[in-house]
Each structure stands twice: as structure tokens, then as C-alpha cells.
């Protein structure tokens, strides 16, 4: 595995876990304490799905941003002005 792929994997995992944690905390903060068992089950299932979706998007966004930075750095290397 090359260094860039490893870096993208690590940062994507961190971004995904962080986004999932934020979603999980938001769900906990907004879920009523006196909810029935059936409601709790639905909240847990919905929370898992929502956390997964947001985590995937955060990971993809992070990867895309890294690709953009690398592309900009590479284009700056090749677009050096001619010296007089």
C-alpha cells in the first residue's frame, strides 16, 4: 500500500468515526427518555443507518479533498514560469 492510499484510509476512517459520533450524540440528545421499546428499536436502527450514511459521506469528502490538494500541488510543480 502506498503512502497516499494509507494516508487517505487513515484520515477517511477518522472522519467517518467522528461524523458517526456526532450523529450518535445528536440522536441521544434528542431522543425522549420515556420512549417505548418499539420506538427505542426504531431509533437505534435509524441511528445506525444515519451514522453509516454520514460516515461514508465524510470519508468520501475527505478523500476528495486530499485528491484536490495533491492535484493542485502537482499542477503547481509543472506550471513553473519560464525564467528570463
C-alpha positions, -999 to +999 in steps of 0.1 A: +000+000+000+015+033-010+018+062+015-010+083-001-035+054+000-026+047+036-030+084+045-064+086+028-075+054+046-065+067+080-080+102+075-112+087+060-116+064+090-111+092+114-135+115+095-161+087+093-158+078+130-160+115+140-191+121+119-207+090+133-200+101+168-216+135+162-247+119+147-249+094+176-246+122+202-273+142+184-296+112+184-290+106+221-296+143+229-329+144+210-344+110+219-371+113+247-363+093+278-398+079+281-399+064+247-415+029+243-394-002+234-406-002+198-396+034+195-362+027+210-356-001+185-365+022+156-343+050+169-313+026+172-318+012+137-323+046+122-293+059+141-271+031+128-282+038+092-279+075+095-244+073+112-233+049+084-245+072+057-229+103+072-197+084+079-195+073+043-200+108+030-175+122+054-149+097+043-156+103+006-154+141+012-121+138+030-107+116+002-119+140-025-103+170-006-070+151-004-071+143-041-078+180-049-048+192-027-025+167-043-037+177-078-031+214-070+003+207-057+012+186-087-001+212-111+020+239-093+051+218-098+045+215-136+033+251-141+065+268-132+071+301-151+099+303-176+129+321-164+143+350-184 
